[in-house]
Amino acid sequence: MAGMLYVCATPIGNLEDMTYRVVRVLSEVDVIAAEDTRNSIKLLNHFDIHTPMTSYHEYNKFDKGRELVARMMAGENVAIITDAGMPGISDPGEELIAMCYEAGIEVTVCPGACAFVTALVLSGQKTRRLCFEAFLPMDDKKARREAIEALKDETRTILLYEAPHRLVRTLGELAAALGEERGISVVRELTKKHETVFKATIGEAIQFYTDNEPKGECVLVIAGKTKEEMQQERAASFAEMTMAEHVEMYEAQGMDRKAAMKAVAADRNIGKRDVYKALLEEE
């Protein structure tokens, strides 16, 4: 019978966040696929785990993935771990998981720490709806610009990962696209001794981290655009049109006068009586 893949979460800072189940599974599988074996050996030694490791990372994910799939097809059980947190979240683990499903290999997850989920709960921002973007593109300026621009009208809470030396630059780009008044929580050093949450506006965060050099990996938790902001922007986009021109625009699309006035009222975030009054004043 084929073996299976165990996707194992590891601590993102505090070693006490390692679960009993993950310790057991890592001790029992035939091999552990680790993002960086030099880093993971410290974790395994701490928990007295002696299972053999093999490297599995961004640069060998396809060749090593096929090798691991072959081993599982031959009956071995494999665990995959990342340097910190949940494999498959913004790392090559997602490729191995997909390859296992294609080969008919069973996959299970041993849950545990996950940076963006922890940061979201800790941030004080809204948690019901979220948009996780991981790291913004770094080497392709056009792709980076397009990714940030795509967030401009996002109404869900946005989560980004960022390194400390790029934090101020990224905050500046976000301010240009989303506005300096947009709410944000900069969450740093999750689960560690110096864990901090700086909850403010993007503009205030720029000023703070310009004056105070950031240290430690960051998760940016950004408030989504509110309905009120969207209505205000939509109303502003029609400000240069007269009320008559605005009504005529909808009538030209086939609406009758009443429906056109209702649509104009919605566009400008005003009452239908205000539309009617303005039309009379313009005549």
N, C-alpha and C positions, 0 to 999 in steps of 0.2 A: 504493500500500500504506500501511496505517496505521503510524504511528510507535510508539514504545514508551516506557514509564516506567522510569527508572533511580532506584532508591531508594539514595541515597548517604550513607553514614555520614561524619561530620566529627569532628575532634578534640573531646574533652571538656575539654581544658586544654592539653596539650602538642601543639604544631603538628607535631611530628615523627611523630605518630600518623596523619597523613594518608597514605593509600595512593597508590601510583603510579597504580593503576587509577582511583581517584576523581578524581585530578587530570586524567587523560586524558579521562574521560567528561565531566567538567564543562567541559572545553575544547571538546569535540566536539558536544555537544547543541545544540539550537536555542534553548532557554530553560531557565533554572534557576528553579524555584519555591522561594522561600526564606521561612522563618518570619518573619525580620526582615531586610530588605534592608540596613538600616544596619549591622547586625552582620555580615552575610555578606560585604559588600563588602570588609571588612578581610581576611577569609580569602582571597577571590578575588585581591585585590591582592598578598597575600603570595606566592601561587603563580602570579602573572602570568596569571590567567584573565580573559578579557574577554567572556565569554558574557553576553548580556542576562539580567537577572533580573526576576521579577515576584513580588509578595508573595502568600503563601499561608499563612493562619493561622487560628486558631480562629474568628474573627469573619467570615471570608469563605469558609470552606472549601467550602460548597455551591455558591455562585454562581461562585467562581473555579474550583472543581473541574470544573464543567460546561464552563467556558471552556477549561480545559486539556485536557479529554477531547476537545472539538471540534477543538482544534489537533492532537492526536495522531491523531485519525481522518482529518485532512487530510494526515497524513504527517510531522508534526514529531516530533522526539524531545525528551522533557522529563526533566529531572533534578529530584528533590526533595531538599532538604536542610533540616535543622532547625538551631537555634542551636548545638547541640552534641549529638553522639551519633547514634543511629540513628533516622531518621524512622519514624513509625508506632508507636513505643514511647511511650505516654503523650503523644501529640500528634496533631494532625489529619491527619497523613499517612495514618493507617489509613483515613480516609474516601476519600481520592483513590485509594488502592490498590483499595478495594472498588468504586469507580465504574469503574475501568479494567477490572476483571474482568467487571462487568456489561455493559460496552460491547465486550468481546472484545479488549481491548488487551493486548498482552504486557507483563508486568512482570518486572523482574529486580532483584536486590539487589547492591550493591557493598559488601561488609561492611567493618566497621572498629570504631571505639570504640563502646562501649555502657556507660553508667554502672553499671547494676545488675549486669551480668555481671562487670564489672571489680571492683566492690565485693564481690560474692559470693566470687570467687576470693581476694581479698585479705583477707577478713574472718576467716578461721580457723574459720568455722562450717561445718556440714555442707553439701555441695553437691549431693548426688544428687537430692534432691527439694526443690522450692522453690515458694513462693507469692508472686507479684509483685503488689503492690497499688498501686504508684506513689504518688501523693499521696492522703492521706485527704481526704474531703470537707471543705471549709473553711467554706462559707457555710450549710450545712444541718446544724444541731446534731443533729437526729434521725438523719440519714443517717450522720453521723460516728460517733455513738454505736453505731449498728447495725453499722457497718463494723468498729469496734474489737471489739465483742462477738463478731462472727463469727470473730475471730482467736483467741478464748479457747481453743478446743480444737484449733487447727491443729497438726498434727504435722510439717508440712513447715517448712523454713527460710523465714522471712517477710522480704520486702524492701519497704521503704518509702522514698520520697523525702521530704525535709523541708528547709525553709528554716531558716537559723540562728536567726532571731528567734522561731521557733515551736518550736524543738527541746525546750526544757525543759518546755513545756506538754504537748507530745505524749508525751514520756517519762513524765510524770506520769499521763496517761490510760492509757498502756500498762501502767504499774505497777499501776494500780487493776484492770485487767482480767486481766493475765497474771501479776501478782505481781512484787514487787521482786527476787526471786531468779532470775528468768528471765535466761538469758544473752543478751548483745547485743554487737554490734560497731558502733560509730558511725564510719563512714568519711567523711572530709572531704577536700575539695580534691583529688579524684582526678587523678592524673598531673601535678599542679602541684608547685611547689617545696615547699609546706608540707603536702603530703599526709600525713594521719595516720589511724591506726586505733586507736580506744580500745575494747579488748575487756574487758568486765567484766560485771556484772549491771546490770539496768535501774536498780536503786536506787543503785548506785555511779555510774552514768552521770548520774543526776539530780544527785547531790551534786557531781560533778566539773564539770558544765557550769553549775551554779548558781554555783560559785566561779570558774569560768573561762569568760568569755563566748565562745560558739562563733562562729566566722567561717567563711564559705564554705558552699556547698551540701553537704548531708549525705545519705548513704544509710544507713539503719538496717537492719542485718542481724540478725534476731532468731531465736534458737534455737526450734525447734518444741517442743511439749509431748512429753515422753518417755512411753513405755509405762508406766514405773514411776510417773510422776506421775498418769497416768490411772487406773491400778490403785489408787493410794492414795486418789484422790478418790472413786472408785467405792466403795471399802471404807468410807470415812468417811461416805458417804451412807446406808449401812445400819447405822451405829453405834448409832442409837437403837432399832433393832428388836432384839427378843430373837432368839436363834437359832431357837427354835420358830416365832416369827411369820414369820421369813424363809423357813423351809422350807415352812410352810403357804401362803405367798404363791405359791410355785411349784406346790405340789400343787393349789391352787385353779385353776391354769391348765391342769391335766390331766396334770402330770408325776407319775410314780410316786415313791416315797420316795427311791430310790437316785439318780434323775436330779435330783430337787430338791436333795438334799444336795450333789451334784456342782456344781450351778449356784450354790449358796450359797458353796461353797468358792472358786469362781472370783470371785464378787462381792467376797468379803472378802479375797481373796489369801492364803488359808490352805489347809491340807491337809484332805482329807475326814475324816481321823481326828480333827482338831481340831473339826470340826462335830459329829461323833458324840459326842465327849467333852463338848462344851458342852451338847448336848441332854440327856445323862444328868444333868449337874449341875443343869440347870434343872428337871428333873422332881421 
